[in-house]
Amino acid sequence: MWPFSRNDATGVPAVRSVTGKSLVQRLDMFLLTFGCISQVIKYLDQTNIQNAYVSGMKEELQLFGLELNYFTTYFNIGYCIMLIPSQIILTHVRPSYWLPGLEITWGVLTGLLAIVTSANQVYAIRVFLGLCESSAWPGMMTLLMHWYTPMELAKRMGFFHSCQALGGLFSGALQASVSTTLRGAYGMSGWRWLFIVNGVMTVVVGAIGLVMLPDYPNDPNPRAVWFTKQHAELSLERLARHGRGKPSPVTWAGVKRTLRSWITVIIPFLYCCTVIGNYGVQYFELFLKSRPNADGSQRWTTAEVNAIPMGGRAIQIAFVWIWAIISDCMQIRWQLIVAQCTLALVPTLMMSIWSALPSQMSDTTAYAGFFLNFIVLGTAPLLFSWLADIIPQDPEVRALVVGVAIAADYAVQAWSNSLMWPATEAPYYRVGWKVSAVLMLLAATMVFVLHVADAKYFRYV
């Protein structure tokens, strides 16, 4: 830990040698860049199972039931088990050890998917992938809250969050390339090469995290040679200036404060509604794979099934940035969340009608519904920026609430995906889109109620 110099009158570090602008530039260059690259890799590793499924894995492993849904279920089980413990461990162990170490581990596991011969082997590996990957997204979100001010936070969270879409976009492009260039190499199918390439990339990215992550403002990473004592002092000054509490290990007292807080119920509830309510967009590839020509042949090739959703991911990336920039520039959070949830009703209702009346509705409605849904996939940065505004002085509760929110989402998804989006019903889901519309309407209503109630009755103490 750096021996910080203090201003005797204020107790705040006195800093003159570096500027806030240079500090933010370095944080963006190293902390945010690593987070974004890691997020691309994480999302690629998390979703490449869908790309592999529609690119030959289904036929080669004889996956003609609900195996694809179970791949997600087993991953979610592992994710839920480790998520909250990981958030606690992250406050006791250096993030520059914990996050890269887990990333290297899941990179090795991803590579092992290239040699599976049955669904049961995939299930086992997916559980351990969930255990390791559970730390990446919430851990980085928590770190960003410690380093950036309210005028900077939503934009960085938005940029980081948009890398999920970038990972999905990259996954489609990578699988399309692998399926055509490496198919048959050394006697292996193209989908198996996807897992090998992903695994190698993941291990490399995990290794560079050892020096790119700065850890915490009051306990910097000694291996981060790009981060000086003056940068650390200025970081503490910025925390104090904006009323943010210093990072601290989660204690039993912090756990009790979290359990007593209304935020621990409301924020996870809203997060679950917005994520699960927009989850149908993940099945765009299955929709494309199911579309026939007039003669009954498949309309889109394997490469096209992987490539077409890239347009939707590009829309998602652009709008995540737009929502986040507006939020920071205008310092509004809840209003934009309500706007997103309200807009999400349009594609979910369109898809509900299309699924219920397939013979009377054109496929154009479905294409429009999927692409419109990509516009509103940027709620998480706004929601967690709002969380940081509500409880700026309690980093323990913030870290735990983020963990509870994401664990709750994966816990619900572990059983709801098979009910809402069974692979055997693709692409006409009986209840999936209808439930999504209800969840988005409920979320919009709850955000508005939370805003009014927070101002009058439930201000966090």
Long-range contacts (C-beta under 8 A, 24 or more apart in sequence): 1-218, 1-219, 1-220, 2-220, 2-229, 2-232, 2-233, 4-232, 4-233, 4-236, 5-233, 10-240, 11-240, 12-236, 12-237, 12-240, 12-241, 13-233, 13-234, 13-236, 13-237, 14-233, 14-237, 15-230, 15-233, 15-234, 15-237, 17-230, 18-228, 18-230, 18-231, 18-234, 19-234, 20-234, 20-238, 23-231, 23-234, 23-235, 23-238, 24-148, 24-152, 26-226, 26-227, 26-231, 27-147, 27-148, 27-214, 28-156, 29-226, 30-212, 30-213, 30-214, 30-224, 30-226, 30-227, 31-143, 31-144, 31-147, 31-212, 31-213, 31-214, 32-144, 32-156, 32-159, 32-160, 33-212, 34-205, 34-208, 34-209, 34-212, 34-213, 35-140, 35-143, 35-144, 35-160, 35-163, 36-159, 36-160, 36-163, 36-166, 37-163, 37-205, 38-99, 38-103, 38-136, 38-140, 38-205, 38-206, 38-209, 39-136, 39-137, 39-140, 39-160, 39-161, 39-163, 39-164, 39-166, 39-167, 40-163, 40-166, 40-167, 40-170, 41-103, 41-167, 41-198, 41-201, 41-202, 41-205, 42-103, 42-133, 42-136, 42-137, 42-167, 43-163, 43-164, 43-166, 43-167, 43-168, 43-171, 44-167, 44-168, 44-170, 44-171, 44-174, 44-198, 44-201, 45-106, 45-107, 45-110, 45-129, 45-133, 45-198, 45-202, 46-75, 46-129, 46-133, 46-167, 47-167, 47-168, 47-171, 47-282, 48-110, 48-171, 48-175, 48-194, 48-195, 48-198, 49-113, 49-122, 49-126, 50-282, 50-285, 50-286, 51-171, 51-172, 51-174, 51-175, 51-191, 51-194, 51-285, 51-306, 52-113, 52-175, 52-191, 52-194, 52-195, 54-285, 54-286, 54-289, 54-302, 54-305, 54-306, 55-175, 55-179, 55-190, 55-191, 55-194, 55-302, 55-305, 55-306, 56-179, 56-189, 56-190, 56-191, 56-302, 57-189, 57-191, 60-189, 60-191, 61-116, 61-117, 61-118, 61-119, 61-122, 63-119, 65-423, 65-424, 66-418, 66-422, 66-423, 66-424, 67-119, 67-122, 67-423, 68-423, 69-417, 69-418, 69-421, 69-422, 69-423, 70-119, 70-123, 70-418, 71-122, 71-123, 71-126, 72-413, 72-417, 73-414, 73-415, 73-417, 73-418, 74-123, 74-124, 74-126, 74-127, 74-130, 75-126, 75-127, 75-129, 75-130, 75-133, 76-130, 76-410, 76-411, 76-413, 76-414, 76-417, 77-127, 77-130, 77-414, 78-126, 78-127, 78-128, 78-129, 78-130, 78-131, 78-134, 79-130, 79-131, 79-133, 79-134, 79-407, 79-410, 80-130, 80-134, 80-407, 80-410, 80-411, 80-414, 81-130, 81-131, 81-134, 82-130, 82-131, 82-132, 82-134, 82-135, 83-134, 83-135, 83-138, 83-403, 83-406, 83-407, 83-410, 84-400, 84-403, 84-404, 84-407, 86-134, 86-135, 86-138, 86-139, 86-403, 87-135, 87-138, 87-139, 87-142, 87-250, 87-399, 87-400, 87-402, 87-403, 88-250, 88-399, 88-400, 88-403, 90-135, 90-139, 90-142, 90-399, 91-247, 91-248, 91-249, 91-250, 91-396, 91-399, 92-249, 92-250, 94-215, 94-219, 94-221, 95-139, 95-143, 95-213, 95-215, 95-216, 96-209, 96-210, 96-211, 96-212, 96-213, 96-214, 96-215, 96-221, 96-223, 96-224, 97-210, 98-135, 98-139, 99-135, 99-136, 99-139, 99-140, 99-209, 99-213, 100-206, 100-207, 100-208, 100-209, 100-210, 100-213, 101-206, 102-132, 102-133, 102-135, 102-136, 102-206, 103-132, 103-136, 103-202, 103-203, 103-205, 103-206, 103-209, 104-202, 104-203, 104-206, 104-207, 105-132, 106-132, 106-133, 106-202, 107-198, 107-199, 107-200, 107-201, 107-202, 107-203, 107-205, 107-206, 108-199, 108-203, 109-199, 110-195, 110-198, 110-199, 110-202, 111-195, 111-196, 111-198, 111-199, 111-200, 112-195, 112-199, 113-192, 113-195, 114-188, 114-192, 114-193, 114-195, 114-196, 114-199, 115-192, 130-410, 134-406, 134-410, 137-406, 138-402, 138-403, 138-406, 141-380, 141-384, 141-402, 142-398, 142-399, 142-402, 143-213, 145-384, 145-388, 145-395, 145-398, 146-216, 146-217, 146-239, 146-244, 146-247, 146-395, 147-214, 147-217, 147-235, 149-238, 149-241, 149-242, 149-244, 150-242, 150-328, 150-331, 150-385, 150-388, 150-389, 151-328, 151-331, 152-328, 153-328, 153-385, 153-388, 154-324, 154-325, 154-327, 154-328, 154-333, 154-381, 154-382, 154-385, 155-321, 155-324, 155-325, 155-327, 155-328, 157-324, 157-380, 157-381, 157-384, 157-385, 158-320, 158-321, 158-323, 158-324, 158-325, 158-327, 158-378, 158-381, 159-320, 159-321, 159-324, 160-381, 161-320, 161-324, 161-378, 161-380, 161-381, 162-316, 162-317, 162-320, 162-321, 162-378, 165-313, 165-314, 165-316, 165-317, 165-320, 165-374, 165-377, 166-313, 166-317, 168-309, 168-313, 169-309, 169-310, 169-313, 169-314, 169-317, 171-306, 172-306, 172-307, 172-309, 172-310, 172-313, 173-306, 173-307, 173-310, 174-198, 175-306, 176-302, 176-303, 176-306, 176-307, 179-302, 179-303, 179-306, 180-303, 216-247, 217-246, 217-247, 218-246, 218-247, 219-247, 242-392, 243-392, 243-393, 244-388, 244-392, 244-393, 244-395, 245-392, 245-393, 245-394, 245-395, 246-395, 247-395, 248-395, 248-396, 249-396, 250-396, 250-399, 250-400, 251-396, 254-394, 254-396, 254-397, 254-400, 255-400, 257-394, 257-396, 257-397, 258-396, 258-397, 258-400, 258-401, 258-404, 261-397, 261-401, 261-460, 262-458, 262-460, 263-387, 263-390, 263-391, 263-397, 263-401, 263-460, 264-397, 264-400, 264-401, 264-404, 266-446, 266-450, 267-383, 267-387, 267-401, 267-404, 267-405, 268-401, 268-404, 268-405, 268-407, 268-408, 268-409, 269-408, 269-446, 270-337, 270-383, 270-443, 270-446, 270-447, 270-450, 271-379, 271-380, 271-383, 271-405, 271-406, 271-408, 271-409, 272-405, 272-408, 272-409, 272-412, 273-341, 273-439, 273-440, 273-442, 273-443, 273-446, 274-337, 274-340, 274-341, 274-379, 274-380, 274-383, 274-439, 274-440, 274-443, 275-379, 275-380, 275-409, 275-413, 276-409, 276-412, 276-413, 276-416, 276-420, 276-436, 276-439, 277-341, 277-344, 277-348, 277-435, 277-436, 277-437, 277-439, 277-440, 277-443, 278-344, 278-373, 278-376, 278-377, 278-379, 278-436, 278-440, 279-413, 279-417, 279-420, 279-421, 279-436, 280-348, 280-351, 280-373, 280-420, 280-421, 280-429, 280-432, 280-433, 280-436, 281-312, 281-370, 281-373, 281-374, 281-377, 282-421, 283-421, 283-426, 283-427, 284-308, 284-309, 284-312, 284-370, 285-309, 286-423, 286-426, 286-427, 287-366, 287-370, 287-426, 287-427, 290-426, 290-427, 291-363, 311-371, 312-370, 312-371, 312-373, 312-374, 313-374, 315-371, 315-374, 315-375, 316-374, 316-375, 316-377, 316-378, 319-374, 319-375, 319-376, 319-377, 319-378, 320-377, 320-378, 320-381, 323-378, 323-381, 323-382, 324-378, 324-381, 324-382, 327-381, 327-382, 327-385, 328-385, 333-382, 333-383, 333-385, 333-386, 333-389, 334-386, 334-447, 334-448, 334-450, 334-451, 336-382, 337-379, 337-382, 337-383, 337-386, 337-443, 337-444, 337-447, 338-444, 338-447, 338-448, 340-376, 340-378, 340-379, 340-382, 341-376, 341-379, 341-440, 341-441, 341-443, 341-444, 341-447, 342-440, 342-444, 343-375, 343-376, 344-373, 344-376, 344-436, 344-440, 345-437, 345-440, 345-441, 346-372, 347-372, 347-373, 347-376, 348-373, 348-433, 348-436, 348-437, 348-440, 349-433, 349-437, 351-433, 351-436, 352-433, 352-434, 352-436, 352-437, 355-427, 355-428, 355-429, 355-430, 355-432, 355-433, 358-428, 366-427, 390-454, 390-460, 391-460, 394-460
